Amino acid sequence: MVTKTLKKAVEGRDVLGLRYDNSKYWKKYYSAKANNRDFTREHEYAVFLQGLISKKAKVLDVATGYGFLPVEMAKLGFSVDCVDKYKEMIEVANKYILKNKLQLKIYKADATKLPMSDRSYDLVMAQSILEHFCFEEMTNKLIPEIKRVTKNKGLILVHVPIKSGVCVLKKYFRKFIKNDLPKWAIDDDGDVTHKVWMSAPEYISELSKQDVNVEFIRFNFIRSNETISWMRVLNRIFVMFGMNKFHKKESVSSFKLKILSFLGTSVVLVCRNNSI
């Protein structure tokens, strides 16, 4: 079920299966990123994942969008399949893939109904997708479907914006001081397709309930499209102290997790599928 009106999209945030087609916005957003050639994060994710899987590993990227992360993985020599629901995004992803002289197969499908066999991938990447589903659909359909196509003991990468102290302050700043955040915005990003806004510990908890256990964690301190100057300065300080690196989950104390969860704007979780 796809709606094309903003009002219905906002009113139907908790409706299972409801999708608001915002692909024209995403095309504009990702095209700007492609023109700026800012793929630092995707490259860092790919290099880190390279050290966790074999060269023969099969990789799936769910909700591919423009294709930045799968392209970075393919550049490192991995076999990558992609999935996206929207025709417009598949078209721009194919152009970007061809521009990089690569060949990746893209399937047109909903992330909750993947056309792949059970346990067929060593690594499944779900970057910036969980927040586009209502809580019930995310926990009862999306995560189980991602698990289904991931091999037992295989890896799942989740990248998601989080509700943190900084983001709450930023939402207040953008909504009431800067006056550029829509009233309907669920988080500080203002994307109408965002349906949930959870903290990093809440995401970790929901994943662990389904035997998807976090092994590595990384926090990002600004969004890739950040324009607020004080956020950019703060990010440079965090990067200087190496706070944006991947950390072993077991090595992060509960106190440090709280601090990073307060300061971060998004989190990357590298998880192990422990289902039997």
C-alpha positions, 0 to 999 in steps of 0.5 A: 500500500503506497500513499502519495499524500503527505497528510495520509503518510503522517496519519498512517505512521503506525499502519502496517504496509503503508509506504509514502513514495518519497523517492523524488526527494531521495533522488535529489538528496543522494544525487547531491551527495554523489556530486559532492563525492562524499562517501567517507562513511560508506568506505569506512563501513566497507573496509571494516566489514572486509576484515570480518568476512571472506572474499567469497562471502555473498552480500545483500544490501536491503533498500539500496537507494543510490547504491553507495555502500554496495558499490564500496563493497563491490570495489573491494571485490565482494559479490553484492546483490541489491534490493529496492522497492522504488523504480526511481531509486533502482534507475539512479542506483544502476547509473551509479553502479555503471559509472563505477564500471561494476555489475550488481544485480538489483531486485525490485521488492519490498524489504519485508518480502525479499525474493531470496532463499533462506540463509543465502547471504553471509552479510546483509546490510540494512542501512537507513531502513529500519526507521522507515517502518512502524515499530510493529512492522519493523520488529515483526516483519522487517527484522525477521525477514532480514534474519531469514535470508542471513546465514546462521552465524552470518552478519547483519549491519544496521545503520539507523538514526537515533533519539539522543540528547543531542538530537532532541536539542537539535530538534528543538533548535530546528523547530522553534529557533531556526524554524525550518523543521516541519511540525509533523517531523518525528525526529530532527531530520524531517523526513516524512517517511521516518516512522520510529525514533528510538535510542541506540540501547532500544535498538540493541534491545529489540535486535537481541530479543530476536537473537541478533546480537550486536558485536560491534558498535559505532556512533556518528555525530553528525548526519551526512547532510548536516548544515548546522555549523556547531554540529560540524565543529562538535563532530570534528572534535569527536573524530579527533579523539577517535570516538567515531570508530567501531568498538567491540560491544563487550568493551563498551561500558554501560556508562560509555554507551550512555555518553555516546548514545547521548552525543550521537545522531546515528549508530552502526551496529554489526550483529551476528545472526544467532538463530538456529 
